[in-house]
Structure formats: C-alpha cells, structure tokens
C-alpha cells in the first residue's frame, strides 16, 4: 500500500475554531507516512509510477482545488528528461485529470468545478506527449469510471 495525498488529508485548511489556517496543511500526512514530499516516483518491473500532489489548499476560501501547478510540472519535466520515451508511465493522482462524472449526472454540458478535477490537466498531460503514459490512476469522486483517450487509460476508483 502506497499513500497518496488527497483532500481529506489536508489538516487545518479552515480550522473550525476560527484560528489561523495551518501554514502547510499536508505536513501531518507526510509526517504520518514518513515522506519527505507528497510527490514521488517509484519504478516497478520497468514501469515508472509518478505520485502527484493534486489537492491544493485554498486558505482564502477554506477549501481546496485540483491543481498540479508550475513547480510540480517542472518536477515532472525533470523526471521525464531521465525517463526513456518508451518506458510505460503510470500517473497517480487523487483528484482526476479526466472525468465525465457531472456530464453523466447532470447532462452533457455540465461543467466540472476545480475541486472535482485538476484544473491544469491539459497542460500537465501535454508534458507526456513524447512518452508512453499508459495509465492514470485517479480517485476523489465517489464513482468507478474508465476512460480510454488515445493511448492512455484513465481509471477512477470509487473513493
């Protein structure tokens, strides 16, 4: 079992007692699992796994949004620079990069808010264009969903 940071792991984003929000809401998660970072890589049997931190706290709103952000995209660029183009990659993200959840529920034009999907998914996924992004493992939504887009499979496991 490998831990992946999710929105419920953010501690003190909006304290119920009205106190000041935590400076680093993910610190408790990292400490609990002995991690230096909420993002990391792991190679297993020739497959490179990238674990992303996609639950970005929004202290002003007292909530979170799905985002990768420029710092994490730069980290991905560095990882991909040392990854052979044909090596299979599995991207792991709590908040989904792709989903048809609200379209299935509310109709084909229903927009997905930034707390249900990664808002900068398109520019992040573009980093993998020259690589073999085989699978994106996602969670967060309380559904099971499979999307096959080009040569990538996107799976959401019901949270």
C-alpha positions as semicolon CSV with decimal commas, in nm:
position;residue;x (nm);y (nm);z (nm)
1;X;0,000;0,000;0,000
2;X;0,143;0,335;-0,104
3;X;-0,014;0,655;0,032
4;X;-0,128;0,934;-0,199
5;X;-0,228;1,274;-0,061
6;X;-0,596;1,361;-0,100
7;X;-0,821;1,646;0,002
8;X;-0,919;1,481;0,333
9;X;-0,550;1,464;0,427
10;X;-0,522;1,843;0,437
11;X;-0,526;1,941;0,804
12;X;-0,616;2,286;0,930
13;X;-0,711;2,449;0,597
14;X;-1,013;2,607;0,769
15;X;-1,000;2,545;1,145
16;X;-1,349;2,510;1,296
17;X;-1,248;2,733;1,589
18;X;-1,162;3,022;1,353
19;X;-0,791;3,007;1,431
20;X;-0,522;3,074;1,172
21;X;-0,502;2,807;0,898
22;X;-0,200;2,575;0,904
23;X;0,096;2,703;0,701
24;X;0,141;2,356;0,547
25;X;-0,183;2,153;0,558
26;X;-0,006;1,846;0,409
27;X;0,266;1,832;0,678
28;X;0,078;1,587;0,902
29;X;0,023;1,348;0,607
30;X;0,394;1,348;0,520
31;X;0,496;1,304;0,883
32;X;0,248;1,019;0,937
33;X;0,382;0,823;0,638
34;X;0,748;0,926;0,676
35;X;0,759;1,109;0,343
36;X;0,988;1,397;0,252
37;X;0,744;1,509;-0,017
38;X;0,383;1,446;-0,118
39;X;0,506;1,373;-0,472
40;X;0,745;1,096;-0,564
41;X;0,840;0,833;-0,821
42;X;0,871;0,460;-0,798
43;X;0,994;0,213;-1,059
44;X;0,840;-0,136;-1,051
45;X;0,916;-0,403;-1,313
46;X;1,009;-0,146;-1,577
47;X;0,709;0,079;-1,512
48;X;0,763;0,431;-1,376
49;X;0,498;0,549;-1,131
50;X;0,459;0,920;-1,061
51;X;0,264;1,011;-0,748
52;X;0,134;1,368;-0,766
53;X;0,003;1,608;-0,505
54;X;-0,310;1,747;-0,673
55;X;-0,513;1,866;-0,371
56;X;-0,403;2,228;-0,343
57;X;-0,532;2,409;-0,035
58;X;-0,706;2,742;-0,089
59;X;-0,672;2,906;0,254
60;X;-0,867;3,216;0,149
61;X;-1,172;3,006;0,060
62;X;-1,105;2,748;0,331
63;X;-1,116;2,464;0,082
64;X;-0,902;2,311;-0,194
65;X;-0,884;2,276;-0,570
66;X;-0,737;2,022;-0,806
67;X;-0,413;2,161;-0,944
68;X;-0,064;2,045;-1,038
69;X;0,095;2,391;-1,060
70;X;0,418;2,516;-1,219
71;X;0,659;2,379;-0,954
72;X;0,525;2,026;-0,981
73;X;0,516;2,047;-1,364
74;X;0,885;2,141;-1,356
75;X;0,948;1,836;-1,134
76;X;0,762;1,621;-1,391
77;X;0,977;1,768;-1,672
78;X;1,293;1,669;-1,483
79;X;1,162;1,315;-1,423
80;X;1,061;1,276;-1,789
81;X;1,401;1,401;-1,908
82;X;1,556;1,094;-1,746
83;X;1,277;0,856;-1,849
84;X;1,309;0,662;-2,177
85;X;1,028;0,761;-2,416
86;X;0,908;0,402;-2,446
87;X;0,905;0,327;-2,071
88;X;0,546;0,281;-1,950
89;X;0,435;0,551;-1,708
90;X;0,152;0,536;-1,456
91;X;0,038;0,871;-1,321
92;X;-0,127;0,857;-0,976
93;X;-0,347;1,145;-0,866
94;X;-0,616;1,174;-0,603
95;X;-0,811;1,437;-0,797
96;X;-0,895;1,325;-1,153
97;X;-0,733;1,456;-1,470
98;X;-1,027;1,336;-1,680
99;X;-1,385;1,252;-1,584
100;X;-1,736;1,250;-1,728
101;X;-1,892;1,237;-1,381
102;X;-2,107;1,552;-1,393
103;X;-2,187;1,512;-1,762
104;X;-2,334;1,169;-1,686
105;X;-2,515;1,301;-1,380
106;X;-2,634;1,647;-1,490
107;X;-2,614;1,646;-1,871
108;X;-2,355;1,671;-2,146
109;X;-2,274;2,040;-2,097
110;X;-2,233;2,032;-1,717
111;X;-1,902;2,197;-1,620
112;X;-1,666;2,035;-1,371
113;X;-1,564;2,270;-1,088
114;X;-1,195;2,296;-0,988
115;X;-1,248;2,093;-0,670
116;X;-1,360;1,786;-0,873
117;X;-1,090;1,776;-1,143
118;X;-0,734;1,900;-1,195
119;X;-0,783;2,246;-1,350
120;X;-0,443;2,247;-1,524
121;X;-0,478;1,889;-1,651
122;X;-0,438;1,972;-2,021
123;X;-0,102;2,146;-1,984
124;X;0,021;1,879;-1,742
125;X;-0,082;1,588;-1,964
126;X;0,086;1,761;-2,262
127;X;0,421;1,703;-2,088
128;X;0,374;1,331;-2,158
129;X;0,315;1,369;-2,535
130;X;0,653;1,220;-2,627
131;X;0,626;0,950;-2,361
132;X;0,425;0,635;-2,303
133;X;0,164;0,747;-2,050
134;X;-0,017;0,415;-2,023
135;X;-0,241;0,469;-1,723
136;X;-0,372;0,745;-1,499
137;X;-0,499;0,618;-1,164
138;X;-0,740;0,865;-1,005
139;X;-0,977;0,883;-0,711
140;X;-1,172;1,154;-0,528
141;X;-1,510;1,108;-0,694
142;X;-1,743;0,852;-0,547
143;X;-1,778;0,660;-0,873
144;X;-1,597;0,398;-1,077
145;X;-1,511;0,526;-1,423
146;X;-1,297;0,414;-1,715
147;X;-1,199;0,648;-1,998
148;X;-0,976;0,545;-2,285
149;X;-0,838;0,851;-2,463
150;X;-0,588;0,793;-2,742
151;X;-0,334;0,551;-2,590
152;X;-0,399;0,636;-2,224
153;X;-0,644;0,473;-1,986
154;X;-0,792;0,688;-1,710
155;X;-0,938;0,494;-1,415
156;X;-1,130;0,640;-1,124
157;X;-1,168;0,407;-0,828
158;X;-1,465;0,499;-0,613
159;X;-1,345;0,691;-0,309
